Amino acid sequence: MSTERIFVARLSGLAVFGPDGERIGKVRDLVASLRVDASPPRVLGMVVELATRRRIFVPMLRVTTIDPSAVTLATGRVSLRRFAQRPNETLLVGQLIDAPVKLADSGEEAVVVDAAIEPNRRRDWVVGRLAVRARRHGFARRGPVQVVEWSAVTGLSLSDRQGTAGLLAVFETMRPADVATALSELPAKRQHEVIDGLDDERLADVFEEMSEHEQRKLLKHLDAERAADVLEAMSPDDAADLLHELPHADADALLALMEPDESAPVRRLMCYLSDTAGGLMTPEPIILRPDATVAEALARIRNPDIPPALASMVFVCRSPSQTPTGRYLGCVHAQRLLREPPSELVAGVVDAELARLTPDAKLGEITRYFAAYNLVAGPVVDREEHLLGAVTVDDVLDHLLPPDWRDRLNDPDVASDREPDDADSEVADA
């Protein structure tokens, strides 16, 4: 980029060219992703108006140069999909300029008159500074313009500009881990409004991505019946970890409110220490009988509700196929399934030689196991050759990282999914 800081009002109307000098259109606005906290929002891209008056989105990753007279792209091929603004986005020229704010240090009311974008340490563009003017009432003369850091004003975060219904709509488009991070930044009252508005399944997904401190804090807001419903919707290993953090009387009361079929695997997991294979495992891996076909196995691992680590391997056992199972026969890696005829029986391709983990294996032993065999999931088998569950690498990492790692997940420089997918977009030389 030719400039390290650019005020966006100057960009509106600039011509946009491809790398060979072909004119594509002109800049109409810039799109930024609002955040829940006070961190500067990331600039996702530009709204470019073509000669046909159609407005399209061009990601900032495709912008190579911004000069006072023009914007140059890295490619002349652009997606012709019409631009549609998302709930967590703001238009810097059309919506941010003239927005009312307050200066954080004095509480003085002001108005945004321009915004400056600048690259951060990862070369992503963020809205680092704002040009603001103090609001004057009546016939008072306009005050001077001052340039301040984004964090020096309030009133522009996602939670400031969206009501609870708006936040829920935004959170529906986000991954559970990102929702958990955003939720932790909200005031307690808004947190409670949001979790009251989430359904049990979605709230369970979010709870699984929260730190233990946040889990306990928000669980107190839920009445006992709903807390039990959310625990039922969580993965048994995550539910067991959460109940381990509660006083015994509270944990027992919640277990009693859960359906017996849902509480049984959680109770089994709570019998093990949290840093052992038994405490880390999920009791719901993909389990098949030896007479199942490769086609059946592939159908099971295609289930989008199964986490990728668990979908990397299927376990073959004699009946019964619910944990603890009948005799454990071995496992089949997903890559092996892809190389075999669909009609082949899994019994014919099973790996019976892979080492197993015992339920009392400690964290260090589990870590060495994954490193030695290059796995992301491994079987946990008892002395009677019953499969008890499977440990996945994400569970191991969760216990290896510092206890507060989820609280520090909030990195303002994470990538956006705004980049168009050229595989299903209309793409042409402009």
matplotlib code that plots the C-alpha trace (Angstrom):
import matplotlib.pyplot as plt

x = [0.0, 1.3, -0.2, -0.2, -3.3, -6.2, -9.3, -12.3, -14.2, -11.4, -11.9, -15.5, -15.7, -12.2, -11.7, -10.9, -8.5, -7.3, -3.5, -3.4, -5.0, -8.5, -11.2, -13.5, -15.7, -15.5, -15.4, -18.8, -18.0, -15.9, -17.2, -16.0, -16.9, -18.2, -17.0, -18.6, -15.6, -13.7, -11.1, -10.8, -13.0, -11.4, -12.0, -13.3, -13.4, -14.8, -18.2, -17.4, -20.0, -19.6, -20.5, -23.8, -24.6, -24.4, -22.6, -20.3, -18.0, -14.2, -12.2, -9.3, -7.0, -7.4, -6.4, -2.7, -2.5, -4.5, -3.4, -5.0, -6.4, -7.2, -7.4, -5.6, -6.6, -4.3, -6.7, -9.2, -11.4, -14.1, -17.3, -20.4, -22.5, -24.5, -23.3, -25.5, -24.7, -24.5, -25.9, -22.5, -21.1, -21.1, -20.6, -17.8, -19.0, -22.7, -23.3, -20.3, -19.8, -22.3, -22.8, -23.2, -20.6, -19.3, -15.7, -14.7, -12.6, -15.0, -18.4, -18.8, -21.2, -19.6, -20.2, -17.9, -16.9, -14.4, -12.6, -9.0, -8.1, -4.6, -2.8, -2.1, 0.9, -0.6, -1.2, -4.9, -6.7, -8.5, -10.4, -7.7, -8.7, -11.8, -12.1, -14.8, -16.4, -18.0, -21.8, -23.1, -26.7, -28.8, -26.8, -23.5, -20.5, -19.2, -16.3, -12.9, -12.3, -10.0, -8.6, -8.8, -8.2, -11.1, -11.1, -11.4, -15.1, -18.1, -21.3, -19.9, -19.5, -21.8, -23.6, -24.1, -25.6, -27.6, -30.4, -30.7, -32.6, -29.9, -27.2, -29.0, -29.2, -25.5, -24.6, -26.5, -23.9, -20.9, -19.1, -19.8, -16.2, -16.6, -20.0, -18.5, -15.8, -18.2, -20.6, -17.9, -17.4, -21.0, -22.4, -24.1, -27.6, -27.0, -25.4, -28.5, -30.8, -28.8, -28.7, -32.4, -32.9, -30.7, -32.3, -30.9, -28.9, -27.2, -26.5, -25.0, -22.6, -21.6, -21.2, -18.8, -16.5, -16.5, -14.0, -15.0, -15.3, -17.8, -19.7, -20.3, -21.2, -23.8, -25.2, -26.2, -28.6, -30.5, -33.2, -32.5, -34.8, -33.2, -29.7, -30.4, -31.8, -28.6, -26.4, -28.3, -27.6, -23.9, -21.4, -21.2, -17.5, -18.1, -21.1, -19.0, -16.2, -18.8, -20.4, -17.0, -16.6, -19.9, -20.5, -21.4, -25.0, -25.6, -24.1, -26.2, -29.4, -28.8, -28.0, -31.2, -33.2, -31.6, -33.1, -31.6, -30.3, -28.6, -27.2, -25.8, -22.8, -22.1, -22.1, -19.6, -17.2, -17.4, -16.0, -12.6, -10.0, -10.2, -6.6, -7.0, -8.2, -11.4, -12.0, -11.1, -12.9, -16.2, -18.4, -20.1, -17.5, -18.6, -19.1, -19.8, -20.3, -17.9, -20.6, -21.1, -20.0, -17.5, -20.5, -22.2, -19.0, -18.6, -22.2, -21.6, -18.5, -20.3, -22.7, -22.0, -22.9, -19.9, -16.7, -13.9, -11.6, -14.2, -15.0, -11.3, -11.8, -14.5, -14.3, -15.4, -16.9, -19.1, -22.6, -23.7, -22.5, -23.2, -20.4, -19.2, -19.4, -18.9, -15.5, -13.4, -11.9, -10.1, -10.5, -10.6, -9.1, -11.3, -8.5, -8.6, -12.3, -12.0, -9.6, -11.8, -14.9, -18.1, -19.4, -16.3, -17.0, -15.2, -14.1, -11.8, -10.0, -9.9, -6.6, -6.4, -2.8, -3.1, -2.3, -5.2, -5.4, -6.5, -9.0, -6.5, -3.8, -2.5, -2.2, 1.5, 0.9, -2.0, 0.1, 2.9, 0.4, -1.0, 2.5, 3.8, 1.0, 0.1, -3.5, -6.3, -8.5, -7.7, -9.7, -10.1, -10.5, -10.8, -9.2, -12.1, -11.6, -14.7, -14.5, -15.4, -15.0, -12.5, -10.1, -9.6, -6.7, -8.8, -9.6, -5.9, -5.0, -7.8, -6.1, -2.5, -3.2, -3.4, -6.8, -7.7, -6.8, -10.4, -10.6, -7.6, -9.0, -10.3, -7.8, -8.7, -6.7, -8.6, -9.5, -13.0, -15.1, -16.2, -13.9, -16.2, -16.1, -15.3, -16.4, -20.1, -19.9, -20.4, -16.9, -15.9, -13.3, -14.7]
y = [0.0, 3.4, 5.1, 3.9, 5.9, 6.8, 8.8, 7.0, 10.0, 10.6, 7.2, 7.6, 8.0, 6.9, 4.8, 1.1, -0.5, -4.0, -4.8, -4.1, -0.7, -1.9, 0.2, -1.9, 0.7, 3.2, 3.0, 3.7, 2.6, 0.4, -2.5, -3.1, -5.9, -4.4, -5.9, -6.4, -5.0, -1.7, -3.2, -1.5, -3.2, -4.9, -3.5, -6.4, -4.8, -2.2, -1.7, -1.0, 0.2, -1.2, 0.7, -1.2, 0.5, -2.9, -2.7, -5.6, -6.5, -6.6, -8.0, -5.9, -8.9, -8.1, -4.4, -3.8, 0.0, 2.9, 6.2, 9.7, 9.2, 5.5, 2.0, -0.9, -4.5, -7.6, -9.1, -8.0, -10.9, -9.9, -11.6, -10.1, -11.2, -8.1, -6.8, -7.5, -6.1, -8.5, -7.8, -7.5, -5.1, -1.3, 0.9, 3.4, 6.2, 5.6, 4.6, 5.5, 9.1, 11.3, 8.6, 10.0, 9.0, 9.9, 10.6, 7.9, 10.2, 13.1, 11.8, 14.7, 14.1, 14.2, 13.2, 11.2, 13.3, 10.8, 7.5, 6.6, 3.1, 1.8, -1.6, -3.5, -5.8, -8.5, -6.1, -6.3, -2.9, -1.7, 1.4, 2.7, 6.4, 8.6, 12.3, 13.6, 17.0, 17.9, 18.3, 21.9, 22.7, 25.7, 28.3, 27.6, 27.5, 24.2, 22.9, 21.9, 18.4, 16.1, 12.8, 10.1, 6.4, 4.1, 3.0, 6.7, 6.8, 4.8, 4.0, 2.2, -1.4, -4.1, -4.3, -0.5, -0.4, -3.6, -4.5, -8.0, -9.2, -7.8, -9.5, -12.8, -12.5, -11.7, -14.6, -17.0, -16.4, -16.9, -20.0, -21.1, -20.2, -16.7, -16.3, -17.4, -14.8, -12.1, -13.0, -12.7, -9.0, -8.0, -6.5, -9.0, -7.7, -8.1, -11.5, -12.7, -11.3, -13.1, -16.5, -16.3, -15.8, -18.7, -22.2, -25.0, -26.6, -23.4, -22.4, -25.8, -25.3, -21.9, -23.3, -25.9, -23.1, -21.0, -20.9, -22.7, -19.3, -18.0, -21.3, -21.2, -17.5, -17.9, -21.2, -19.4, -17.3, -20.3, -21.9, -25.6, -27.1, -25.2, -25.8, -29.5, -29.2, -27.4, -30.0, -32.7, -31.0, -30.7, -33.4, -35.8, -35.0, -31.3, -31.6, -33.8, -31.1, -28.4, -30.5, -31.2, -27.5, -27.2, -28.0, -31.7, -30.8, -28.6, -31.2, -34.0, -31.9, -31.2, -34.8, -35.8, -33.4, -34.8, -37.7, -41.0, -41.8, -38.5, -38.5, -42.0, -41.4, -38.1, -40.0, -42.6, -39.9, -38.2, -41.3, -40.6, -37.9, -35.0, -35.4, -39.1, -40.7, -41.7, -38.1, -36.6, -39.1, -38.8, -41.8, -41.2, -42.1, -43.7, -47.4, -50.1, -53.8, -55.9, -56.8, -53.1, -52.0, -49.3, -47.4, -47.4, -46.2, -43.3, -42.3, -42.1, -39.9, -37.5, -36.5, -32.7, -32.9, -35.1, -33.1, -33.5, -35.2, -37.9, -38.3, -39.2, -42.8, -45.4, -48.1, -51.7, -53.7, -56.7, -56.1, -54.2, -51.1, -48.6, -47.7, -49.7, -51.9, -55.6, -56.8, -54.1, -55.4, -52.4, -49.2, -48.0, -44.6, -42.4, -42.3, -46.1, -46.1, -43.7, -46.2, -49.3, -50.5, -49.3, -52.9, -54.1, -55.1, -53.0, -56.2, -56.8, -53.4, -53.0, -52.0, -54.4, -53.5, -49.9, -49.4, -48.5, -46.1, -47.3, -45.1, -44.3, -43.1, -39.7, -36.6, -37.0, -40.6, -39.5, -36.7, -39.1, -41.5, -38.9, -37.8, -41.3, -42.5, -39.2, -39.4, -36.9, -39.6, -42.7, -45.5, -45.9, -49.6, -51.3, -54.5, -56.6, -55.3, -53.1, -49.7, -47.0, -44.0, -42.0, -39.2, -36.5, -34.1, -31.0, -32.4, -32.9, -29.4, -28.0, -29.5, -28.6, -24.9, -22.5, -22.5, -19.0, -19.6, -19.2, -15.8, -14.7, -16.1, -12.7, -11.7, -8.7, -9.9, -13.1, -13.7, -13.1, -15.3, -12.4, -13.6, -14.7, -18.4, -18.3, -21.9, -20.8, -17.1, -15.5, -14.4, -12.5, -10.1, -6.7]
z = [0.0, -0.8, 2.3, 6.0, 7.1, 4.9, 5.7, 4.2, 3.0, 0.5, -1.0, -2.0, -5.8, -6.5, -9.7, -9.2, -11.7, -12.4, -12.5, -16.3, -16.0, -17.0, -15.2, -13.0, -11.3, -8.5, -4.7, -3.1, 0.5, 2.8, 4.9, 8.4, 10.9, 14.2, 17.4, 20.8, 22.7, 22.1, 19.7, 16.3, 13.7, 10.8, 7.3, 5.2, 1.8, -0.5, -2.1, -5.8, -8.2, -11.7, -14.9, -14.9, -11.5, -9.8, -6.4, -5.6, -2.7, -3.3, -0.3, 1.0, 0.3, -3.4, -3.0, -3.8, -4.0, -2.7, -4.2, -3.9, -7.4, -7.7, -6.2, -7.9, -7.5, -7.7, -10.2, -12.8, -12.0, -9.5, -8.2, -9.8, -6.8, -5.6, -2.3, 0.7, 4.1, 7.0, 10.5, 12.1, 9.4, 9.0, 6.1, 7.0, 4.8, 4.7, 8.4, 10.5, 9.4, 11.3, 13.9, 17.5, 20.0, 23.4, 24.4, 26.9, 29.1, 29.4, 28.5, 26.0, 23.1, 19.6, 16.0, 13.7, 10.7, 9.2, 10.0, 9.3, 8.2, 8.8, 8.6, 11.8, 12.5, 10.4, 7.5, 7.9, 7.6, 10.7, 11.7, 14.0, 14.4, 14.2, 13.4, 15.7, 16.4, 19.7, 19.3, 19.7, 20.4, 19.1, 17.3, 18.9, 16.5, 15.5, 17.6, 16.2, 14.8, 16.8, 15.8, 18.5, 18.8, 18.2, 21.8, 22.9, 22.0, 23.0, 21.2, 18.1, 19.3, 18.1, 21.5, 21.4, 18.0, 18.1, 20.5, 21.9, 18.8, 16.6, 18.6, 18.4, 14.6, 14.4, 16.7, 14.5, 11.8, 14.1, 15.3, 18.9, 20.0, 18.6, 20.2, 23.5, 23.2, 22.2, 25.0, 27.6, 26.6, 27.1, 30.3, 32.6, 31.8, 28.1, 28.6, 30.4, 27.7, 25.0, 26.7, 27.4, 23.7, 22.6, 22.2, 24.3, 21.5, 20.5, 24.1, 24.8, 21.8, 23.2, 26.8, 25.5, 24.2, 27.4, 30.2, 33.4, 35.1, 32.5, 32.5, 36.2, 36.2, 33.4, 34.7, 37.9, 35.8, 34.4, 36.5, 37.4, 34.8, 31.9, 33.2, 33.1, 29.6, 28.4, 30.1, 28.2, 24.9, 25.7, 24.9, 27.9, 28.4, 28.4, 30.7, 33.1, 33.2, 34.0, 36.8, 38.2, 38.8, 40.8, 44.5, 44.9, 46.0, 42.9, 40.6, 42.1, 41.8, 38.1, 37.4, 39.0, 36.7, 33.6, 31.6, 32.8, 29.3, 29.2, 32.7, 32.6, 30.4, 32.3, 35.6, 34.2, 33.1, 36.5, 38.1, 36.4, 37.2, 34.8, 33.6, 32.6, 29.4, 31.2, 32.2, 28.8, 26.5, 24.8, 25.3, 21.9, 19.1, 15.8, 16.6, 14.0, 14.1, 12.0, 9.5, 8.6, 5.1, 4.2, 2.6, 6.1, 7.7, 5.2, 5.7, 9.5, 9.2, 6.8, 9.5, 10.0, 13.6, 14.4, 15.2, 12.6, 15.1, 16.0, 12.3, 11.5, 12.8, 13.3, 16.0, 15.3, 18.2, 18.7, 20.1, 22.1, 20.2, 23.0, 25.3, 27.2, 24.1, 23.4, 22.6, 20.9, 17.6, 16.3, 14.3, 10.7, 9.7, 7.5, 4.8, 4.6, 4.2, 1.2, -0.5, -0.2, -2.2, -0.6, -0.4, 1.6, 5.2, 7.8, 9.5, 6.4, 6.8, 10.6, 12.2, 15.2, 16.0, 17.0, 20.6, 23.0, 25.9, 29.3, 31.2, 33.9, 31.4, 32.5, 30.3, 29.6, 28.3, 26.1, 24.6, 23.8, 22.3, 19.8, 18.9, 18.4, 16.2, 14.4, 15.4, 16.2, 18.0, 19.9, 21.6, 25.4, 26.2, 29.6, 30.8, 29.6, 26.0, 26.1, 24.3, 26.8, 24.5, 22.5, 23.3, 20.7, 20.3, 21.0, 24.5, 25.1, 24.0, 26.2, 29.2, 28.1, 27.6, 30.6, 32.4, 31.1, 27.4, 26.3, 28.0, 25.8, 22.6, 21.6, 18.9, 16.8, 13.9, 13.1, 9.5, 8.1, 6.0, 3.8, 1.0, -1.8, -2.7, -6.4, -6.8, -6.4, -7.3, -10.7, -11.6, -14.7, -16.1, -15.3]

ax = plt.figure().add_subplot(projection="3d")
ax.plot(x, y, z, "-o")
ax.set_aspect("equal")
plt.show()
